[in-house]
Structures are given as C-alpha cells and as structure tokens.
Amino acid sequence: MMMKMASRARFVTGALGAVAFGTAFFVTNVVQTPRPVVEFDNFETLGPNRHVLAVFVASSTCGASEFPGLREALRDIRHTLRARARDDATRFVSVGVALDDDPWRGTEFLRTFGPFDEVLAGGSWLNTGAITFMLRDWPSPRAIPQLVLVERAVAGTELSVLSVTDRVVGRKIGAEAIVNYARTLSRNDDRGEPSGVRTP
C-alpha cells in the first residue's frame, strides 16, 4: 500500500512539474502565427478606410510611468495626431494598455492618462496589447512606458469588415522619448509642417 501511495505521489508531482514547465515555456516563447493577407476588389468602404493608432503601454508599478510631464505630453500627442487625422479624413484611435496584474488597478491608472478610445488592462506581460504590439506581432524591447504608432488599412462593406492590415510606423521607448516626441510634433505644427506620425 505504501509503495502504491508513493508511486501515485511521484506521478502527481511529475504531472504538476510538466504543467509548470509548459506554462513557463509559453510565457518565455510567444510563437507568432503567420497571418494571411486577404485582398478584396470592388468593395465599398464603411467609414474612413485609413486609421492612425497611438498605443500607449505603461503600468502603475513602473516608476518611469510617473515621469514628470508624461501625462501632458501624451495629451498633446493625442490632440495633434487627432487634428491631423481629421484634416486627412483619417480616423484616429488612442489605445491605452496597462500591464498591471489587476485589470481594475490598471484601468484606474490609465484613467489618469486618458481619455482613451480603447483600453486593455490586466494580465501583466501576457496582456493582449503587450503580445500584439511588443512581444509577438511587432517585437520590441520589453521596456515601458512605450508609445507605438500604427497605420491601419480597413476594407469593409455595409455589412461587415473584410480585412484589416496594420503597420507599425513609429515607436517611442521610454518616458523621455515620448515627451521629446510631443515637443517635436508641437514644433512641426508651429512651422506648419505636416509630418504625420513618422517623426524621428
């Protein structure tokens, strides 16, 4: 009986170890699945077919996310890019991503940087926004805060969205880089230069 119990304990321990190993492997190795490119001809677009996304990634547990002037800089960036998108008949989308473990805490933290059009909070580094904009689809240094600038082409009809193609056109890593980007956008506006989102 004792031998059977010991054997059963070893089996359970081994199974738990396998699960733990599999989980750790998943966390450190996010596999990118190739996305098919779908093209449609002769369709009618539903609203603006060009979008500009400004994706802000931060966390309440990251001291750099409290960098002086960061909130004001993000506000100015949204204001400038939204105005330019309106002039170009393009839709601007501001996205907030909080890498907090607790989604409620992350949402409340993003509220101090808002308003955002879309919010993703919770899950730490397995947050959907982190996987999409930093780990899998468009890998980057795992550093926050970070601002990712994306151009999106949307094809659709009156009944459905047929295809969506995203392209990262800029990335500002670190609070100081984001603040400097806001200043650059402001200077270009003062000179009347329509530099779009591709500002160094």
ZIFEN-V217322 format. One record per pair of residues at least 6 apart in sequence whose C-alpha atoms are under 8 Angstrom apart, sorted by the first residue. I is the first residue (numbers start at 1). GAP is how many residues later the second one is. D is the distance in whole Angstrom. If there is no record, write none. Layout:
I&GAP&D ; I&GAP&D
//
This chain:
27&99&8 ; 30&101&8 ; 30&105&7 ; 30&106&6 ; 31&105&7 ; 32&104&6 ; 32&105&7 ; 38&125&6 ; 39&124&7 ; 40&115&8 ; 40&122&8 ; 43&112&8 ; 43&113&7 ; 43&114&6 ; 44&111&8 ; 44&112&7 ; 44&113&5 ; 44&114&7 ; 45&109&8 ; 45&110&6 ; 45&111&5 ; 45&112&5 ; 45&113&7 ; 46&109&8 ; 46&110&6 ; 46&111&6 ; 46&112&6 ; 48&41&7 ; 48&42&6 ; 48&43&6 ; 48&106&8 ; 49&41&7 ; 49&104&6 ; 49&105&5 ; 49&106&6 ; 50&40&5 ; 50&41&6 ; 50&101&7 ; 50&102&6 ; 50&103&5 ; 50&104&6 ; 51&34&8 ; 51&39&5 ; 51&40&5 ; 51&41&6 ; 51&42&7 ; 51&100&6 ; 51&101&5 ; 51&102&6 ; 51&103&8 ; 52&33&7 ; 52&38&7 ; 52&39&6 ; 52&40&5 ; 52&41&6 ; 52&97&7 ; 52&98&6 ; 52&99&5 ; 52&100&6 ; 53&39&6 ; 53&40&5 ; 53&41&6 ; 53&42&7 ; 53&95&8 ; 53&96&6 ; 53&97&5 ; 53&98&6 ; 53&99&7 ; 54&24&8 ; 54&38&8 ; 54&39&6 ; 54&40&5 ; 54&41&6 ; 54&93&7 ; 54&94&6 ; 54&95&5 ; 54&96&7 ; 55&39&6 ; 55&40&5 ; 55&41&6 ; 55&42&7 ; 55&92&6 ; 55&93&5 ; 55&94&6 ; 55&95&8 ; 56&38&8 ; 56&39&6 ; 56&40&5 ; 56&41&6 ; 56&89&7 ; 56&90&6 ; 56&91&5 ; 56&92&7 ; 57&39&6 ; 57&40&5 ; 57&41&6 ; 57&42&7 ; 57&73&8 ; 57&87&6 ; 57&88&5 ; 57&89&5 ; 57&90&6 ; 58&7&6 ; 58&39&6 ; 58&40&5 ; 58&41&6 ; 58&86&5 ; 58&87&5 ; 58&88&7 ; 59&6&7 ; 59&39&5 ; 59&40&5 ; 59&41&6 ; 59&47&7 ; 59&50&7 ; 59&85&8 ; 59&86&7 ; 60&38&8 ; 60&40&7 ; 60&45&8 ; 60&46&7 ; 60&49&6 ; 61&39&7 ; 62&82&7 ; 62&83&8 ; 64&80&7 ; 64&81&7 ; 64&110&8 ; 64&111&6 ; 65&79&7 ; 65&80&6 ; 65&110&7 ; 67&108&6 ; 67&109&8 ; 69&110&7 ; 70&105&6 ; 70&106&8 ; 70&108&7 ; 70&109&6 ; 71&41&8 ; 71&42&5 ; 73&105&7 ; 73&106&5 ; 73&109&5 ; 73&110&8 ; 74&39&7 ; 74&104&7 ; 74&105&8 ; 74&108&7 ; 75&38&8 ; 75&39&8 ; 76&106&6 ; 77&104&8 ; 77&105&5 ; 77&108&7 ; 78&16&7 ; 80&105&7 ; 80&106&8 ; 81&11&7 ; 81&115&7 ; 81&116&7 ; 82&9&8 ; 82&10&5 ; 84&110&8 ; 84&112&7 ; 85&6&6 ; 85&7&6 ; 86&6&8 ; 93&23&8 ; 93&24&6 ; 93&25&8 ; 94&22&5 ; 94&23&5 ; 94&24&7 ; 95&21&6 ; 95&22&6 ; 95&23&5 ; 95&24&6 ; 95&25&8 ; 96&14&7 ; 96&18&8 ; 96&20&6 ; 96&21&8 ; 96&22&6 ; 96&23&5 ; 96&24&6 ; 97&13&8 ; 97&22&6 ; 97&23&5 ; 97&24&6 ; 97&32&6 ; 97&33&8 ; 98&8&5 ; 98&9&7 ; 98&11&8 ; 98&12&7 ; 98&21&8 ; 98&22&6 ; 98&23&5 ; 98&24&6 ; 98&26&8 ; 98&29&8 ; 99&7&7 ; 99&22&6 ; 99&23&6 ; 99&24&6 ; 99&25&4 ; 99&26&6 ; 99&28&6 ; 99&31&8 ; 100&6&5 ; 100&21&7 ; 100&22&5 ; 100&23&6 ; 100&24&5 ; 101&21&5 ; 101&22&5 ; 101&23&5 ; 102&19&8 ; 102&20&5 ; 102&21&7 ; 103&18&5 ; 103&19&4 ; 103&20&7 ; 104&17&7 ; 104&18&8 ; 106&15&5 ; 106&16&6 ; 107&12&7 ; 107&13&8 ; 107&14&6 ; 120&7&7 ; 120&8&7 ; 120&9&6 ; 121&6&7 ; 125&6&7 ; 131&6&7 ; 132&6&7 ; 133&6&7 ; 133&15&7 ; 134&6&5 ; 134&7&7 ; 134&8&7 ; 135&7&8 ; 138&30&8 ; 143&30&7 ; 143&31&7 ; 144&29&7 ; 144&30&6 ; 144&31&8 ; 145&28&7 ; 145&29&5 ; 145&30&6 ; 146&25&7 ; 146&26&6 ; 146&27&5 ; 146&28&6 ; 146&29&7 ; 146&32&7 ; 147&24&6 ; 147&25&5 ; 147&26&7 ; 147&31&7 ; 148&20&7 ; 148&22&6 ; 148&23&5 ; 148&24&6 ; 149&19&6 ; 149&20&6 ; 149&21&5 ; 149&22&6 ; 149&48&7 ; 150&16&6 ; 150&17&5 ; 150&18&4 ; 150&19&6 ; 150&20&7 ; 151&15&6 ; 151&16&5 ; 151&17&6 ; 151&18&7 ; 152&12&7 ; 152&13&6 ; 152&14&4 ; 152&15&6 ; 153&11&6 ; 153&12&5 ; 153&13&7 ; 154&7&7 ; 154&8&8 ; 154&9&6 ; 154&10&5 ; 154&11&7 ; 155&6&6 ; 155&7&5 ; 155&8&5 ; 155&9&6 ; 156&6&5 ; 156&7&7 ; 169&28&7 ; 169&29&6 ; 170&27&7 ; 170&28&6 ; 170&29&8 ; 170&30&8 ; 172&6&6 ; 172&9&8 ; 181&18&7 ; 181&19&8 ; 184&15&7 ; 185&10&8 ; 185&14&7 ; 188&6&7 ; 188&7&7
//
